[in-house]
Amino acid sequence: MPQFSRLPREMNLNRPTVTRFWQLRLIYTTVEEKPQRIYQKLAALRATGGTVSGTLNEHTAEGKWVSKSQLLRIVRELRKYRQYDHALEVMEWMENRNIKFLSPDYALHLDLISKVNGLSAAEKYFNSLPAFMKSQGTYGSLLNSFCKEANENKALTLFKEMEELGFTCHTLPYNNIMSLYLRINKPEKIPGLVEEMKQRKISLDSFTYNIWMQSYARQNDIEGVEKVYHEMTENDAALSDWTTYTNLAVHYFKAGLAEKSESVLKKAESVIDPKNREAYHYLITLYSNLSNLKEVHRVWDSLKSVFRVTTNISYLVMLGSLHRLKDLVGMERVFKEWESKCSSYDFRLVKMVVSAYLEQDMIEEAEALFKQASVKASKPFLSGMDLFMVYFLRKGQMDRCLEFFEAAVKNETWIPQASVVDAFLMYLVGSGDVETANRLFNLMKDVSSLKPTAYNLLLRAYVAAGKTDPDLRRMLEEDEIEIDDELEMLLQKVCPR
């Protein structure tokens, strides 16, 4: 019998047992007949608003009771699509209703706490668990969190504790520590861990071999990479999946061995699951890195022949690859194909083509597409405005640059991308154009999120021009802008005490 969040209040517990049995069976059957409905509501919360608890409470208030197994499936699906906060809220909702957790559930909960609230919160949760729940799973989840956050000291301390408890007799803890060493740029430590695994007779899986190869690639040792690959295929050919071949292709490419790279890409294509869209994306991207336009188009045609619907992500990968190869004609053709079929208008694709036009100084085409996209999407194309700002700034056309800047600032949600801020900094520091800096400041000063950037640009322009203004320090303090060391250094030059 599955576990349920709660029994309906209206159920009469004094009725005969058989009646209660059929009521529970009816609840369970109703839930299992439409398992996706509540998940779809929760997955859509980013767009629709509302809360997880409110949605689940409303669902159960309608008599649509949810089993524990279904809730856990929902959690894993939300986690899969990186909706970590909502996944965590589902688990908290379960916990508040005293749904019994088992060891794997605690491990999952700990992982989500780490992703949403950080390592200290995850540690606190782990320490609060009763001793019998500090299992291999919960230890492993905490170790994974330490490794992903590149906290070497805590990861190695916990790994040693796990060794003493007998929790490191399988592959996963070692794979986590190897991933950590790659993150902190200590690839030379990985072969020693592999040797330790062999001595302990712990089987190496595909991930282990791939990360072992990567450790040699990081040290520019392509012979080491090939040695590991040959050992892997000799020990178990089934471990060589498409990810192994695409990783090997990347290693060959970075080593300047283009022919070998293309050869293993052919092997990758021969073993991929035809329904694996991500594999096609990798192949398209890697062929574009190899400047092989013919193969890019061939794999693209294969992808479209396999899948009934070509997603926005697939179009984005293809446009990015054609952009990399400067195939503007191909980009226009693929973009028009997407426009004719798309079910949801995606500014990322438009931005890719606008960017390609601007790189070729095709300003009329870029502006025409920008206006068309803004109309079709019925909302401001803010990331497109960023492109035009940078373009006109680099061309020295300040009036046109500020035209787009003024339009962007009118949208409260706009935050300039780093490329925009860097372009303005480069211009203002190089020119000392205080007039333009003041224009920017006046446009940005009334938007609280932009105030720190506004002051930073203004101060740097003043320093570059060798000008002072004693009022700027007072203005900063009145606006409650945090003054760090860098800002203080600028202030001392612009408004010395």
C-alpha positions in Angstrom: 0.0 0.0 0.0 1.5 3.4 -1.0 1.9 6.2 1.6 -0.3 9.2 1.3 0.2 12.8 2.3 -3.0 12.7 4.5 -6.4 11.0 4.5 -9.4 13.2 3.5 -11.1 14.8 6.5 -14.5 13.8 5.3 -13.6 10.1 5.5 -15.6 8.4 8.3 -13.0 6.3 10.1 -15.8 4.4 11.9 -17.1 2.9 8.6 -16.3 -0.8 8.0 -12.7 -1.6 7.0 -13.7 -2.8 3.6 -15.2 0.6 2.8 -12.0 2.4 3.8 -10.0 0.0 1.6 -12.1 0.9 -1.5 -11.9 4.6 -0.7 -8.1 4.4 -0.5 -7.9 2.3 -3.7 -10.1 4.9 -5.5 -7.8 7.7 -4.3 -4.7 5.8 -5.5 -6.3 4.9 -8.8 -7.3 8.6 -9.5 -3.8 9.8 -8.7 -2.1 7.2 -10.9 -4.4 7.7 -13.9 -3.2 11.4 -14.3 0.3 11.5 -12.8 1.4 14.5 -14.8 -1.2 17.0 -13.9 0.2 18.2 -10.6 3.7 18.1 -12.0 2.7 20.4 -14.9 1.2 22.9 -12.5 4.4 23.0 -10.4 6.7 23.1 -13.3 4.8 26.1 -14.7 5.1 28.2 -11.5 8.0 30.2 -12.9 5.6 31.6 -15.5 2.3 31.5 -13.7 3.4 32.7 -10.3 2.1 31.2 -7.0 3.8 28.9 -4.6 4.5 25.2 -4.3 2.7 24.8 -1.0 -0.3 26.8 -2.3 -0.5 24.7 -5.4 -0.2 21.4 -3.5 -2.7 22.5 -0.8 -5.2 23.5 -3.5 -4.7 20.2 -5.3 -5.3 18.1 -2.1 -8.2 20.3 -1.0 -9.9 19.2 -4.2 -9.6 15.6 -3.1 -6.8 14.8 -5.5 -4.5 13.1 -3.0 -0.9 12.6 -3.8 1.2 9.5 -3.0 4.7 9.8 -1.6 6.1 8.0 -4.7 4.5 10.5 -7.0 5.8 13.5 -5.0 9.3 12.1 -5.2 9.0 11.6 -8.9 7.9 15.3 -9.1 10.9 16.3 -7.0 13.3 14.4 -9.3 11.8 15.9 -12.4 12.0 19.5 -11.1 15.6 18.8 -10.1 16.4 17.4 -13.5 15.2 20.7 -15.1 17.1 22.8 -12.5 14.1 24.0 -10.7 15.9 23.3 -7.4 14.0 25.8 -5.3 10.6 24.3 -6.2 11.9 20.8 -5.8 13.1 21.7 -2.3 9.7 23.3 -1.4 8.0 20.0 -2.4 10.2 18.1 0.0 9.6 20.7 2.7 5.8 20.3 2.1 6.2 16.5 2.5 8.2 17.0 5.7 5.6 19.4 7.2 3.0 16.7 6.7 5.1 14.1 8.5 5.5 11.9 5.4 8.2 9.4 6.5 11.6 9.8 4.8 13.9 7.0 4.1 17.7 7.3 3.7 17.6 8.1 -0.1 15.0 10.8 0.6 17.2 12.4 3.2 20.1 12.4 0.7 17.9 14.0 -2.0 16.7 16.6 0.5 20.3 17.4 1.5 21.4 17.8 -2.1 18.6 20.3 -2.8 19.3 22.3 0.4 22.9 22.6 -0.8 21.9 23.8 -4.2 19.3 26.4 -2.9 20.7 27.5 0.4 24.4 26.7 0.2 26.9 24.5 1.9 26.5 25.7 5.5 22.8 25.0 5.4 23.5 21.5 4.0 26.0 20.8 6.7 23.6 22.0 9.4 20.9 19.7 8.0 23.3 16.8 7.9 24.4 17.3 11.5 20.8 17.5 12.6 20.0 14.0 11.2 19.7 11.1 13.6 22.8 8.8 13.6 21.0 6.0 11.8 20.1 8.3 8.9 23.7 9.3 8.4 24.1 6.7 5.8 26.2 6.1 2.7 23.7 8.1 0.7 23.6 11.2 2.9 27.4 11.2 3.3 27.7 10.9 -0.4 25.3 13.7 -1.0 27.2 16.0 1.3 30.6 15.0 -0.3 29.1 15.8 -3.7 28.1 19.2 -2.5 31.6 19.9 -1.1 33.2 18.8 -4.3 30.9 20.9 -6.6 31.7 23.9 -4.5 35.5 23.1 -4.8 35.9 23.0 -1.0 39.0 20.7 -0.9 39.6 20.6 2.9 36.0 19.7 3.8 35.7 17.2 0.9 38.9 15.4 1.9 38.1 15.4 5.6 34.6 13.9 4.9 36.1 11.4 2.4 38.4 10.1 5.2 35.5 9.8 7.6 33.6 7.9 4.9 36.6 5.6 4.5 36.6 4.8 8.2 32.9 4.0 8.0 33.3 1.8 5.0 31.4 4.1 2.7 34.1 4.4 0.0 34.1 0.9 -1.4 32.4 1.9 -4.6 33.0 4.2 -7.5 31.0 7.3 -6.8 33.0 8.9 -3.9 36.2 8.5 -5.9 34.6 10.1 -9.0 33.5 13.0 -6.8 37.1 13.6 -5.5 38.5 13.3 -9.1 36.0 16.0 -10.2 37.1 18.2 -7.4 40.7 17.9 -8.4 39.8 19.0 -12.0 37.9 22.0 -10.6 40.8 23.1 -8.5 43.3 22.4 -11.3 45.1 19.5 -9.6 44.8 16.9 -12.4 48.1 15.3 -11.5 46.4 13.8 -8.4 43.8 11.8 -10.3 46.0 8.9 -11.6 47.0 8.1 -8.0 43.3 7.8 -7.0 42.7 5.5 -10.0 45.5 3.3 -8.8 44.0 3.2 -5.3 40.7 2.1 -6.8 42.4 -0.7 -8.7 44.2 -1.9 -5.5 40.9 -1.9 -3.7 39.4 -3.8 -6.6 36.8 -1.0 -7.1 35.5 -1.2 -10.7 36.1 1.8 -12.9 33.0 3.1 -14.7 32.7 5.2 -17.9 32.8 8.4 -15.9 36.0 7.4 -14.1 37.8 6.6 -17.4 36.6 9.8 -19.0 37.8 12.0 -16.1 41.1 10.1 -16.0 41.6 10.9 -19.7 40.7 14.5 -19.0 43.4 14.6 -16.3 46.1 13.8 -18.8 44.6 16.2 -21.4 44.8 19.0 -18.8 48.6 18.2 -18.6 48.9 18.2 -22.4 49.7 14.5 -22.3 47.8 13.1 -25.3 49.7 9.8 -25.1 48.4 9.4 -21.5 44.9 10.1 -22.9 45.3 7.4 -25.5 46.7 4.9 -23.0 43.6 5.3 -20.8 41.3 5.0 -23.8 42.9 1.8 -24.9 42.8 0.3 -21.4 39.1 1.2 -21.2 38.2 -0.5 -24.5 40.3 -3.6 -23.7 38.7 -4.0 -20.2 35.1 -3.3 -21.3 34.3 -2.0 -24.8 30.7 -1.3 -23.7 32.0 1.6 -21.6 32.9 3.5 -24.7 29.7 5.4 -25.4 29.2 8.6 -27.4 30.4 10.8 -24.6 33.7 9.0 -24.5 34.2 9.6 -28.2 33.2 13.2 -28.1 35.4 13.9 -25.1 38.3 12.2 -27.0 37.5 14.3 -30.0 37.9 17.4 -27.9 41.2 16.3 -26.5 42.5 15.6 -30.0 41.2 18.9 -31.3 42.9 20.8 -28.5 46.1 18.9 -29.2 46.0 20.0 -32.8 45.1 16.6 -34.2 42.2 17.4 -36.4 42.1 14.2 -38.4 42.0 12.0 -35.3 39.3 14.3 -33.9 37.1 13.8 -36.9 37.8 10.0 -36.9 36.5 9.5 -33.3 33.5 11.8 -34.1 32.5 9.2 -36.7 32.7 6.6 -34.0 30.6 8.7 -31.7 27.9 9.0 -34.4 27.9 5.2 -34.9 27.0 4.5 -31.3 24.6 7.3 -30.3 21.0 6.5 -29.5 19.1 8.0 -32.5 16.7 9.6 -30.0 19.4 11.4 -28.0 19.0 15.0 -29.1 21.9 16.2 -27.0 24.4 13.9 -28.8 23.5 15.6 -32.1 24.1 18.9 -30.5 27.5 17.9 -29.5 28.4 16.6 -32.9 27.2 19.8 -34.6 29.2 21.9 -32.2 32.4 19.8 -32.5 32.3 19.7 -36.3 32.0 23.5 -36.2 35.0 23.7 -34.0 36.8 21.7 -36.6 35.6 24.2 -39.3 33.8 21.4 -41.2 30.8 23.1 -42.5 29.7 20.2 -44.7 29.5 17.8 -41.6 27.7 20.5 -39.6 24.9 20.6 -42.2 24.9 16.8 -42.6 24.4 16.1 -38.9 21.8 18.9 -38.8 19.8 17.2 -41.5 20.1 13.9 -39.6 18.8 15.5 -36.5 15.8 16.9 -38.3 15.1 13.5 -40.0 15.0 11.7 -36.6 12.9 14.2 -34.5 9.4 15.1 -35.5 9.8 18.5 -33.8 13.0 20.6 -34.0 13.3 22.5 -30.7 14.5 26.1 -30.1 17.6 24.6 -28.4 18.5 22.7 -31.5 18.1 25.8 -33.6 20.2 27.7 -31.2 23.0 25.1 -31.4 22.9 25.2 -35.2 22.9 29.0 -35.4 25.7 29.2 -33.0 27.8 26.8 -35.0 27.1 28.6 -38.3 27.9 31.9 -36.6 31.2 30.4 -35.5 31.9 29.4 -39.1 30.8 32.8 -40.4 28.2 31.2 -42.7 25.7 34.1 -42.8 23.8 32.7 -45.7 23.3 29.4 -43.8 22.3 31.3 -40.7 19.6 33.3 -42.6 18.2 30.1 -44.1 18.0 28.2 -40.8 16.6 31.3 -39.0 13.8 31.7 -41.6 13.0 28.0 -41.2 12.7 28.4 -37.4 10.5 31.5 -37.8 8.1 29.6 -40.0 7.7 26.8 -37.5 8.4 28.1 -34.0 5.7 27.7 -31.4 7.4 30.1 -28.9 9.4 33.1 -30.0 13.0 32.9 -28.6 15.0 36.1 -28.5 18.2 34.1 -28.1 18.0 33.0 -31.7 17.2 36.5 -33.0 20.2 37.8 -31.0 22.5 35.3 -32.7 21.5 36.6 -36.2 21.5 40.3 -35.1 25.0 39.8 -33.8 26.2 38.2 -37.0 24.7 41.2 -39.0 26.5 43.7 -36.8 29.8 41.9 -37.2 29.5 42.4 -40.9 28.4 46.0 -40.4 25.0 45.1 -41.9 23.2 47.7 -39.8 20.0 48.0 -41.8 19.4 44.3 -41.7 20.2 44.2 -38.0 17.8 47.0 -37.2 15.1 45.6 -39.4 15.3 42.2 -37.6 15.4 43.9 -34.2 12.2 45.8 -34.9 10.5 42.8 -36.4 11.4 40.7 -33.3 10.1 43.3 -30.9 6.7 43.4 -32.7 6.4 39.6 -32.9 7.3 39.0 -29.3 5.2 41.9 -28.1 7.8 42.9 -25.6 11.1 44.9 -25.6 14.1 43.0 -27.0 16.5 44.1 -24.2 19.4 41.8 -25.0 19.3 43.1 -28.6 19.5 46.7 -27.3 22.7 45.7 -25.5 24.2 44.5 -28.8 23.4 47.8 -30.5 24.8 49.9 -27.6 28.2 48.1 -27.8 28.2 48.3 -31.6 27.6 52.0 -31.8 29.9 52.7 -28.9 32.8 51.0 -30.7 31.9 52.9 -33.9 32.1 56.2 -32.0 28.4 56.9 -32.7 27.4 58.1 -29.2 24.0 59.5 -30.0 22.8 56.3 -31.5 24.3 54.3 -28.6 22.5 56.5 -26.1 19.3 56.1 -28.1 19.2 52.4 -27.3 20.5 53.0 -23.8 17.5 55.4 -23.1 15.1 52.8 -24.4 16.6 50.1 -22.3 16.6 52.1 -19.0 12.8 52.7 -19.4 12.4 49.0 -18.6 12.8 48.4 -14.9 13.9 44.8 -15.5 16.9 45.8 -17.6 20.3 45.2 -16.1 23.2 45.9 -18.5 25.3 42.9 -19.5 28.9 42.8 -18.5 29.9 43.4 -22.1 28.0 46.7 -22.1 29.5 47.9 -18.9 33.0 46.9 -20.0 32.5 48.7 -23.4 31.4 51.9 -21.6 34.3 51.7 -19.1 36.8 51.2 -21.9 35.4 54.2 -23.8 35.1 56.5 -20.7 38.6 55.6 -19.3 40.1 56.1 -22.7 38.4 59.4 -23.6 37.6 61.1 -20.3 34.3 62.1 -21.8 32.7 63.6 -18.7 29.7 64.9 -20.6 28.7 61.5 -21.8 29.3 60.0 -18.3 27.0 62.6 -16.8 24.3 61.8 -19.4 24.6 58.1 -18.5 24.5 58.9 -14.8 21.3 61.0 -15.2 19.7 58.1 -17.1 20.6 55.5 -14.6 20.5 57.3 -11.2 16.8 56.7 -10.6 17.0 53.0 -11.1 18.1 51.5 -7.7 19.7 48.4 -9.2 21.8 50.6 -11.7 23.0 53.2 -9.2 26.3 51.4 -8.2 27.2 51.0 -11.9 26.2 54.6 -12.6 28.6 56.0 -9.9 31.4 53.6 -11.0 31.2 54.9 -14.6 31.0 58.5 -13.6 33.9 58.3 -11.2 36.2 56.6 -13.7 35.4 59.2 -16.3 36.3 62.0 -13.9 39.5 60.3 -13.0 40.4 59.9 -16.7 39.7 63.5 -17.3 41.6 64.7 -14.2 38.5 66.4 -12.9 37.2 66.7 -9.3 33.7 67.1 -7.7 33.5 67.4 -3.9 29.8 66.6 -4.0 30.1 63.0 -5.3 31.1 61.5 -1.9 28.1 63.1 -0.3 25.8 61.8 -3.1 27.1 58.3 -2.7 26.5 58.3 1.0 23.0 59.7 0.6 22.2 57.0 -1.9 23.6 54.4 0.6 26.0 53.0 -2.0 28.5 50.6 -0.4 32.0 52.0 -0.7 34.5 49.2 -1.2 38.3 49.7 -1.5 38.2 50.2 -5.2 35.5 52.8 -5.0 37.2 54.6 -2.1 40.4 54.8 -4.3 38.4 56.5 -7.0 36.7 58.9 -4.6 40.0 60.0 -3.1 41.0 61.2 -6.6 37.7 62.8 -7.6 36.7 64.4 -4.2 39.7 64.4 -1.9 38.9 65.1 1.8 
